Amino acid sequence: MISGGPRPVAPFSHAVETDGWVILTGQMPTDPDAPDAPLPDGIEAQTARVMANLEIVLKGLGLDLSHVVQCRCYLTEFERDYAAFNARYEQFFPADRRPARTTVGVTALAVGALVEIDCIARRPQG
């Protein structure tokens, strides 16, 4: 668990590491400083909050988004939100260093979120 990280919505760790591979649990668009506050409005704001939460977890491990090699993204309103989600998501990764990604539509997410993202990062090998 990462100190200052988002409050878990289920029984899980923020991340697990083995042999330099770091698997981050899917993050929700909750505010770590106010976990019971309403979620941000709209897919763009929720995507930004999810990415910020992933950054908090990565930072707690001495990593950042440049170490991410794969993301899985879950959208509850896939057809409606896919384009807007992509527009916001791509701002977090340079065009020449985007991780592999899968995005799927789902019927619902915890806390009524529109988006959840989990990822795999790789610790630099020295």
Disulfide bonds with the S-S distance in Angstrom:
none
